[in-house]
Amino acid sequence: MEHPTPTHGTRLIVSPSQVVVGAGAVEEVGDYADLYGSRALLIATEMIDDIHGDAVREHLSEAGIETVSYTDVRPDPTVENIESAYELWQREECDVIVTLGGGSSIDAGKGVGILAANEGSIRDFGVDRAGYEGVPNPTPPLLAVNTTAGTGSEATRSVVVTDESTDTKFLIVSKNVVPDVAVEDPELTLSLPQSHTAFTGIDALTHAIEAYVSVKSYSVPQDFARSAIRRIGRWMPIAWANGDDLEARTEMMIGQLQAGQAFTNSSVALVHGMARPLGAQLHIPHGLANAILLPYVMEFSAMAAPEEYAEIARLMDAADPDDTDREAAEKASEAVLELCEDVSLASYLDDFGEIPSREEYVDAVGKMAQDAIDSGSPDNNPRKPTREELEELFVTVYDDALAPDSPRRS
């Protein structure tokens, strides 16, 4: 199926066809699935399925939808996850995909959809092999029931997949993977633990900040990003401190949706380029990798986009009224670092990370830097790092944030 290529001066703004927002939104999932098919493949992690799976299956059943469940999704979905779920899709002759969870489940569902509609292995569609917009045909109908407030995957054209054979992550980007329906029910996030409230919240903030400063940004995604930065900066500490606060959960869900709409219509940049290899090497969640990196990358980049970083500081109430743009820009990274400290982000490395010795880490820095360069994301950064600067940033992150006796962990 051929799709028109935007002409010079035009922009393609992608978004789910329909977004259902608000407490109780999940109760409508069956009605929306019924618009597209009669046999759903429900994709989730085992933990999320245990919490919400029965209710979602009941809502689907009430609408006459038969459901087949795949619940082996890893927190960072793998090539094997996608292939196994696709085999189940084929064997059970499903016709609609319903994902339940955050970015991992949504990305697995997008991967199944890619294989269902296109020839080749999932690795063939990575941007390093197929380029951007390298998925020729749209996925089958895809409904994303979101249970986190962070990844924004339900609104994006991005898929991140872990290739365990090479211990790396690869990225797929195509408008043909954007979900048809996003279901945003904040009540489903009430079960999110503090740790993942922190990870997903900073993940969303990273999306918004990178979309705002990216060299590919323009007015539409920047407006999404501004709203997301203001909303997340205001409500994330409240949602973390009191997970039962439905207003905070609702605001965070809206903020992460806006952040997803921002970066999928702009781009991510240096933080994400570094976070993928860092997460793969240290086996830490993507949001935690972003949180560790974000303040350092902002400090590194501010000189190249002082007006944008000054606006970020002002949106986060971190700048004084009489600050110049350059003075305010320098405070943006400090504001993010303070937010990370407020929600004790570095402390989660004890339970969620496998931090090697400094010597082992430094030995891997060269490969991580090359993987970051190969991702293409650093090219979107306002300050483009050299390979040497990338390696220095990785080492700084270890000494200041990852090492057991580092300032951020002590």
C-alpha positions in Angstrom: 0.0 0.0 0.0 1.5 3.3 -1.1 1.3 6.3 1.2 1.8 9.9 0.0 5.1 11.5 0.8 4.8 15.0 2.4 5.7 17.7 0.1 8.2 20.5 0.8 7.0 22.6 3.7 4.2 20.3 4.9 4.1 18.2 8.1 2.5 14.9 8.8 1.0 14.9 12.4 0.3 11.4 13.6 -1.9 10.4 16.4 -4.2 7.5 17.4 -7.5 7.6 15.4 -9.4 7.7 18.7 -8.3 8.4 22.3 -10.6 7.5 25.2 -9.6 9.4 28.4 -11.0 9.2 31.9 -11.8 7.1 34.9 -13.7 4.0 33.7 -12.5 4.3 30.1 -11.4 0.6 30.1 -15.0 -0.4 30.3 -15.4 0.7 26.7 -12.6 -1.4 25.2 -15.0 -4.1 24.0 -17.1 -1.6 22.2 -14.1 -0.3 20.3 -12.7 -3.7 19.6 -16.0 -4.7 18.1 -15.6 -2.0 15.5 -12.5 -3.9 14.1 -12.9 -7.6 14.6 -14.3 -10.5 16.6 -11.2 -12.4 17.9 -8.6 -10.5 19.9 -5.0 -11.3 20.8 -4.6 -9.7 24.3 -0.9 -9.0 25.0 0.4 -8.2 28.5 3.1 -9.0 31.0 2.2 -11.7 33.4 2.0 -9.2 36.3 -0.3 -6.8 34.5 -2.5 -9.6 33.3 -2.8 -10.9 36.9 -4.0 -7.4 38.0 -6.2 -6.3 35.1 -6.5 -9.1 32.6 -9.7 -10.7 33.8 -11.5 -7.4 33.8 -10.4 -6.6 30.3 -11.3 -10.1 29.0 -14.8 -9.6 30.6 -15.3 -6.2 28.9 -14.3 -7.8 25.6 -16.5 -10.8 26.1 -19.5 -8.6 26.9 -19.1 -7.0 23.5 -18.9 -10.5 21.8 -15.2 -10.5 21.4 -13.3 -13.8 21.9 -9.9 -13.4 23.5 -6.6 -15.3 23.3 -4.0 -14.1 25.8 -0.2 -13.8 25.4 1.3 -13.0 28.8 5.0 -13.7 28.4 6.0 -10.1 27.5 9.3 -9.1 29.1 9.6 -5.6 30.7 11.8 -4.8 27.7 10.1 -6.8 24.9 12.4 -9.1 23.0 12.5 -10.5 19.5 11.4 -13.8 20.9 8.4 -12.2 22.6 7.2 -10.7 19.4 7.8 -13.9 17.4 6.0 -16.1 19.9 3.0 -13.8 20.2 2.8 -13.6 16.4 2.8 -17.4 16.2 -0.2 -17.4 18.6 -1.9 -14.7 16.5 -1.6 -16.9 13.4 -2.5 -20.2 15.1 -5.6 -18.7 16.7 -6.6 -16.7 13.6 -7.1 -13.4 15.5 -8.1 -10.3 13.8 -7.5 -7.5 16.3 -4.7 -6.8 18.7 -5.4 -5.5 22.2 -2.4 -4.5 24.4 -2.7 -4.2 28.1 0.1 -2.4 30.0 2.8 0.2 29.3 5.4 0.5 26.6 6.5 -3.1 26.7 3.1 -4.6 25.9 2.3 -1.9 23.4 5.7 -2.4 21.6 5.1 -6.1 21.6 1.7 -5.6 20.1 3.1 -3.3 17.4 5.7 -5.9 16.6 3.0 -8.6 16.1 1.2 -6.2 13.9 4.3 -5.6 11.8 4.8 -9.3 11.2 1.1 -9.9 10.5 1.1 -7.3 7.7 4.6 -7.4 6.3 7.1 -10.0 5.0 10.4 -10.4 7.0 11.7 -10.9 10.5 11.1 -8.1 13.1 14.9 -7.2 13.0 14.5 -6.3 9.3 12.4 -3.3 10.2 14.9 -1.6 12.5 15.8 2.0 11.4 19.4 0.9 11.0 18.3 -1.6 8.3 15.1 -0.2 6.9 15.4 3.4 7.7 12.6 5.6 9.1 9.1 4.8 7.8 10.5 1.4 6.9 7.3 -0.6 7.6 5.5 -0.8 4.3 2.0 -1.9 5.4 -0.2 -0.8 8.3 -0.7 -3.2 11.2 -4.0 -4.9 11.8 -6.3 -3.0 14.1 -4.5 -2.2 17.3 -6.0 -1.0 20.6 -3.7 0.1 23.4 -5.1 -0.1 26.9 -2.5 2.0 28.9 -1.7 1.1 32.5 1.3 3.5 33.1 1.9 7.2 32.8 5.1 7.4 31.0 6.0 5.8 27.7 3.4 7.5 25.5 3.7 4.4 23.2 0.0 4.4 22.6 0.4 7.6 20.6 3.6 7.0 18.8 5.1 5.5 15.7 8.1 4.0 17.6 8.8 0.4 18.7 11.8 -0.5 20.8 12.9 -4.2 20.8 15.6 -6.0 22.7 17.8 -8.3 20.6 19.2 -10.7 23.2 21.5 -12.3 20.7 23.5 -9.1 20.6 22.5 -7.6 24.0 21.3 -4.5 22.2 18.1 -2.6 21.5 16.9 -1.5 18.1 14.3 1.0 17.1 11.5 0.8 14.5 9.8 4.0 13.4 6.7 4.1 11.1 3.4 5.8 11.0 2.0 2.4 10.1 2.4 1.2 13.7 0.4 4.0 15.5 -2.4 2.3 17.5 -6.0 2.9 16.2 -7.4 3.4 19.7 -5.7 4.5 22.9 -7.6 3.8 26.1 -6.4 6.1 28.9 -8.0 5.1 32.2 -6.1 6.6 35.2 -7.7 4.1 37.6 -5.5 1.4 36.0 -2.4 3.3 37.2 -3.5 3.3 40.8 -1.8 -0.1 41.1 1.5 1.2 39.8 4.2 1.0 42.5 6.3 4.1 43.5 9.3 2.8 41.6 7.5 2.6 38.3 5.6 5.8 38.9 9.1 7.4 39.1 10.5 5.5 36.1 7.5 6.2 33.8 7.1 9.8 34.9 10.7 10.7 34.1 10.4 8.8 30.9 7.5 11.0 29.9 9.4 14.1 31.0 12.4 13.1 28.9 10.1 12.6 25.8 8.7 16.1 26.3 12.0 17.8 26.8 13.7 16.1 23.9 10.8 16.7 21.6 10.9 20.4 22.6 14.7 20.9 22.0 15.1 18.6 19.0 16.4 20.1 15.8 13.4 18.5 14.1 10.8 20.2 16.4 8.3 22.8 15.2 5.2 24.5 16.6 2.8 21.6 17.0 5.0 19.1 18.9 6.5 22.0 20.9 3.0 23.0 22.1 2.3 19.4 23.2 5.7 19.4 24.9 5.2 22.6 26.8 1.9 21.4 28.2 3.5 18.0 29.1 6.5 19.6 30.9 4.4 21.9 32.9 1.9 19.1 33.9 4.5 16.5 34.7 6.7 18.8 36.7 3.6 19.8 38.8 1.9 16.4 39.3 4.6 13.8 39.2 5.9 14.3 42.8 2.2 14.1 44.0 1.5 10.9 42.1 4.7 9.4 43.5 4.0 10.5 47.1 0.4 9.4 47.1 -0.4 6.8 44.4 -4.1 6.8 45.3 -4.5 10.5 44.3 -6.7 10.0 41.2 -6.4 13.7 40.1 -2.6 13.4 40.1 -2.8 10.0 38.2 -5.2 11.6 35.7 -2.9 14.6 35.1 0.1 12.3 34.7 -1.7 10.2 32.2 -2.6 13.2 30.1 0.9 14.6 30.5 2.5 11.4 29.2 0.0 11.2 26.3 1.0 14.8 25.3 4.7 13.9 25.6 4.1 10.9 23.4 2.4 13.1 20.8 5.2 15.6 21.1 8.1 13.2 20.4 6.5 11.1 17.8 5.8 14.3 15.7 9.3 15.7 16.5 11.9 13.2 17.6 13.9 12.1 20.6 17.5 13.0 20.9 20.8 12.4 22.8 19.2 11.0 26.0 17.5 8.2 24.1 20.5 7.5 22.0 22.5 6.9 25.2 19.7 5.3 27.2 19.2 2.3 24.9 22.8 1.0 25.2 23.0 2.0 28.8 19.8 0.1 29.6 20.9 -2.9 27.6 24.3 -3.1 29.3 23.1 -2.5 32.9 19.8 -4.3 32.5 17.9 -1.3 34.0 14.4 -0.2 32.9 14.3 2.3 30.1 12.7 5.1 32.2 15.4 4.7 34.9 18.1 4.9 32.2 16.6 8.1 30.9 16.3 9.5 34.5 20.0 8.8 35.1 21.1 10.5 31.9 18.7 13.4 31.5 20.3 16.0 33.8 23.8 15.5 32.3 22.6 15.7 28.7 20.6 18.9 29.5 23.6 20.5 31.1 25.7 19.5 28.0 23.2 20.7 25.5 21.9 24.0 27.0 24.5 26.2 25.4 23.2 25.2 21.9 19.6 26.1 22.6 19.4 28.6 25.5 15.9 29.9 24.6 14.4 26.4 24.6 16.1 25.3 27.8 15.2 28.6 29.5 11.6 27.9 28.6 11.9 24.5 30.2 13.2 26.0 33.4 10.4 28.5 33.5 7.8 25.8 32.8 9.2 24.0 35.9 9.2 27.1 38.0 12.9 26.9 38.3 13.9 30.3 36.9 13.7 33.8 38.4 11.7 36.5 36.6 14.8 38.6 35.9 17.0 35.7 34.6 18.4 36.0 31.1 17.7 33.1 28.8 21.2 31.8 29.4 20.9 32.1 33.1 17.5 30.3 33.1 18.8 27.6 30.7 21.5 26.6 33.2 18.8 26.0 35.8 16.8 23.6 33.7 19.1 20.6 34.4 19.1 21.6 38.1 15.3 21.5 38.1 15.3 18.0 36.6 18.0 16.7 39.0 15.9 18.1 41.9 12.8 16.3 40.6 14.8 13.1 40.3 16.0 13.5 43.9 12.4 14.2 45.1 11.3 10.8 43.9 14.5 9.0 45.0 15.3 7.8 41.5 18.9 6.9 42.0 18.0 4.7 45.0 16.1 2.3 42.7 19.4 1.2 41.2 19.9 -1.1 44.2 16.9 -3.2 43.2 16.6 -2.6 39.4 20.1 -2.4 38.2 23.2 -4.6 37.7 26.0 -2.1 38.1 29.4 -3.4 37.1 32.7 -2.3 38.4 34.1 0.9 37.0 36.7 -1.0 35.0 34.1 -3.3 33.4 31.9 -0.3 32.7 34.7 1.7 31.1 35.5 -1.3 28.9 32.0 -1.1 27.5 31.9 2.6 27.0 33.3 2.5 23.5 30.6 0.1 22.4 27.9 2.0 24.1 29.0 5.2 22.4 29.0 3.6 19.0 25.6 2.1 19.6 24.3 5.6 20.6 25.8 7.1 17.4 24.3 4.2 15.2 20.8 4.9 16.6 20.8 8.3 14.9 19.1 10.0 17.9 22.2 12.1 18.8 21.9 13.8 15.4 18.6 15.4 16.6 20.3 17.0 19.6 20.8 20.7 19.6 24.4 20.2 20.5 25.8 17.3 18.5 28.4 15.3 20.5 31.6 13.9 19.2 32.4 10.3 19.9 34.9 11.5 22.6 32.3 13.7 24.2 29.8 10.8 24.3 32.4 8.6 26.0 33.1 11.3 28.5 29.4 11.7 29.2 29.0 8.0 29.8 32.0 8.0 32.3 30.6 11.1 34.1 27.3 9.4 34.5 29.0 6.4 36.1 31.1 8.5 38.5 28.3 10.8 39.5 25.2 8.6 39.4 25.9 4.9 39.0 28.8 4.0 41.2 27.7 2.8 44.7 29.6 5.7 46.4 28.6 8.3 43.7 27.1 11.6 44.8 23.6 10.8 43.5 23.4 7.4 45.2 24.9 8.6 48.5 
